[in-house]
Amino acid sequence: MKVLWCLHGNLQQPIVWRSLSCALGEQEFMIESVNLWADLAPNCWSWAEAFCHRVRLTMPRGLSPQHYLLGYSLGGRLAFHALLMAPDLWSGAIVVSADPGSDQDRQKSLARDRIWAYRFLTEPWEPLLADWDALPVFCGYPCPTPRPETDFKRQDIATAFKTYSKGHMDHLTPRLRHLSVPITYVTGKDDRRYGQLGQTLDQQCPHLTHVTIEGAGHRVPWEQPQAFQQALLAALGG
């Protein structure tokens, strides 16, 4: 049995992975869409420790299922932490548009995320989403997934911005270099910043492969779903 644990991004819900059920239906994969809002933790490492413990508890006696990770953006950063927390647990990972952390500009990242946290607590929803979507990282692409305010708790969003901020993250690349778990790192061709991160990771991490998808920015799985699913199947050996 193979299990794919799917970690959504910020301002998303687990339902964003629903289309994968059809794509992987013939590959004998069980899909577990994790609700990151249900288990907010004090930091990325604490979340990874609790999550890996949860995955181990799902293992039936006498069986050794193969566990894979799929994480986008915030979910990708958490996936990196889970891989490093328990490398023996994972057979592979697909990480999309996620930052492995840096020793530079941490205070700027913290300040920026604190501002966003405050804004999500205090400002009207739709204009705020418009400002969020206008960030350069999204490359001018409209958001392809629905985000009704009723699906979210604003306090949870603010907490995630502050506790999972890149300003709190360790620089993970040096540790990822020694990780033997195969990782496919996916970026959109138009997302230059994360494309450069992917190239750097590909060069420095022997077991990581960078895949670029045409006609996509940051939100690759929903901007080019067919191309992404092909890359996912290839990474999973399908």
C-alpha positions in Angstrom: 0.0 0.0 0.0 1.2 3.5 -0.8 -0.1 6.6 1.0 0.3 10.2 -0.3 0.1 12.8 2.5 -0.9 16.1 0.9 -0.1 19.4 2.7 -1.9 22.5 1.3 -0.6 26.1 1.3 -1.6 29.2 3.2 -5.1 30.5 2.5 -6.1 27.0 1.2 -8.1 24.1 2.5 -7.4 20.3 2.1 -10.1 20.2 -0.7 -7.6 21.7 -3.1 -6.1 18.2 -3.6 -9.5 16.6 -4.6 -8.5 16.3 -8.2 -5.7 14.0 -7.3 -8.1 11.2 -6.4 -8.9 10.7 -10.1 -5.3 11.1 -11.3 -3.9 8.5 -8.8 -6.9 6.3 -8.7 -5.3 3.6 -10.9 -2.0 3.8 -9.1 -3.2 2.2 -5.8 -2.4 5.3 -3.8 -4.4 6.3 -0.7 -4.6 10.1 -0.5 -4.6 11.8 2.9 -5.3 15.5 2.6 -4.0 17.0 5.8 -5.9 20.0 7.4 -3.1 22.3 8.5 -5.6 24.5 10.3 -6.6 21.7 12.6 -3.2 21.2 14.1 -1.4 24.6 14.4 1.9 24.2 16.2 4.3 26.7 17.9 6.8 26.2 15.1 7.6 24.1 12.0 9.6 21.5 13.9 6.9 21.0 16.5 4.4 20.5 13.7 6.7 18.0 12.0 7.2 16.0 15.1 3.5 15.7 15.8 2.7 14.9 12.2 5.3 12.2 11.8 4.0 10.6 15.1 0.5 10.7 13.6 1.7 9.0 10.4 3.4 6.2 12.4 0.2 5.6 14.3 -1.6 4.9 11.1 0.6 2.0 10.2 -1.3 -1.3 10.5 0.5 -4.2 12.3 2.2 -6.6 9.9 2.1 -4.1 7.0 4.8 -1.6 5.9 3.0 1.0 3.7 5.1 3.4 1.7 4.5 6.9 2.7 5.0 9.9 0.4 4.7 13.6 1.0 3.2 16.3 -1.3 3.5 19.9 -0.1 2.8 23.2 -1.7 4.3 26.5 -0.5 3.7 26.6 3.3 2.9 22.9 3.1 6.1 22.3 1.2 8.1 24.0 4.0 6.4 21.8 6.5 7.1 18.8 4.3 10.9 19.6 4.3 10.7 19.6 8.1 8.9 16.3 8.2 11.4 14.7 5.9 14.3 15.8 8.1 12.4 14.9 11.3 11.9 11.3 10.3 13.7 10.4 7.1 13.1 6.6 7.7 9.4 7.2 7.5 9.2 8.5 3.9 9.7 6.8 0.5 9.7 10.1 -1.4 8.4 13.6 -1.6 7.1 16.2 -4.1 7.6 19.7 -2.9 6.1 22.6 -4.9 7.2 26.3 -4.7 8.5 26.0 -1.2 11.4 27.9 0.5 14.0 25.8 2.3 14.9 28.8 4.5 17.9 31.1 4.6 20.3 32.8 7.0 19.5 36.1 5.4 16.7 38.7 5.8 15.1 36.8 8.7 14.0 40.0 10.4 12.5 41.3 7.2 10.5 38.1 6.8 9.3 38.2 10.4 8.2 41.9 10.0 6.5 41.2 6.8 4.6 38.2 8.2 3.5 40.1 11.3 2.0 42.8 9.1 0.1 40.2 7.1 -1.1 38.6 10.3 -2.4 41.9 11.5 -4.1 42.6 8.2 -5.9 39.3 8.2 -7.2 40.0 11.6 -8.5 43.5 10.8 -9.2 44.2 7.1 -12.1 43.3 4.8 -11.7 39.9 3.1 -12.0 40.5 -0.6 -9.7 43.6 -0.9 -7.2 41.8 1.3 -7.2 38.8 -1.0 -6.7 41.1 -4.0 -3.6 42.6 -2.3 -2.3 39.1 -1.5 -2.8 37.9 -5.1 -1.0 41.0 -6.4 2.3 39.9 -4.7 5.1 39.4 -7.3 5.5 35.8 -6.3 2.2 34.9 -7.9 3.4 36.3 -11.3 0.1 38.0 -12.2 -1.8 34.8 -12.3 -5.3 34.8 -10.8 -6.0 32.5 -7.9 -7.5 29.3 -9.3 -9.0 28.0 -6.1 -12.0 29.4 -4.1 -11.3 31.1 -0.8 -14.6 32.1 0.8 -14.1 33.8 4.2 -16.5 31.4 5.8 -14.0 28.5 5.2 -11.4 30.2 7.5 -10.8 31.4 11.0 -8.9 34.7 10.8 -7.1 34.0 14.0 -5.7 30.7 12.6 -4.4 32.5 9.5 -2.7 35.2 11.7 -1.2 32.5 13.9 0.2 30.6 10.9 1.8 33.7 9.5 3.6 34.3 12.7 4.6 30.8 13.9 5.5 29.4 10.5 7.2 32.5 9.2 10.3 32.0 7.1 12.0 34.3 9.6 11.8 31.6 12.2 12.9 28.8 9.9 16.3 27.2 10.0 18.4 27.2 6.8 17.5 23.6 5.8 19.6 23.2 2.6 22.7 22.0 4.4 20.7 19.2 6.0 18.8 18.4 2.9 22.1 17.7 1.2 22.6 14.7 3.3 19.0 13.4 3.0 18.7 10.2 0.9 14.9 10.4 0.5 14.2 11.2 -3.2 12.6 14.7 -3.6 11.1 16.2 -6.7 11.0 20.0 -6.4 8.5 21.6 -8.8 8.3 25.2 -9.9 6.4 27.1 -12.6 8.5 28.5 -15.4 7.3 32.1 -14.7 8.2 31.9 -11.0 11.8 33.0 -11.3 12.5 33.3 -7.6 11.5 29.8 -6.8 12.9 28.5 -10.0 16.3 29.8 -8.9 15.8 28.1 -5.5 15.0 24.9 -7.4 18.2 25.2 -9.4 20.3 25.7 -6.3 18.7 22.8 -4.5 19.2 20.6 -7.5 22.9 21.4 -7.6 23.5 21.0 -3.9 21.2 18.1 -3.0 22.2 14.8 -4.7 18.7 13.2 -4.2 16.7 16.2 -5.3 15.5 16.8 -8.8 14.1 20.2 -10.0 11.2 20.0 -12.5 10.0 23.2 -14.2 6.5 23.4 -15.7 5.6 25.8 -18.5 2.8 28.3 -18.3 2.7 28.4 -14.5 3.7 30.7 -11.7 3.7 29.9 -8.0 0.5 27.9 -7.8 1.6 25.2 -10.2 -0.8 22.3 -9.3 -3.8 24.4 -10.1 -2.5 26.6 -12.9 -1.3 23.6 -15.0 -3.0 20.6 -13.4 -2.4 18.1 -16.2 1.3 18.8 -16.5 1.6 18.8 -12.7 -0.1 15.5 -12.4 2.2 14.0 -15.0 5.2 15.2 -13.0 3.6 13.8 -9.8 3.1 10.4 -11.4 6.6 10.3 -12.6 7.9 11.2 -9.1 5.8 8.5 -7.6 6.9 5.9 -10.1 3.5 5.7 -11.8 
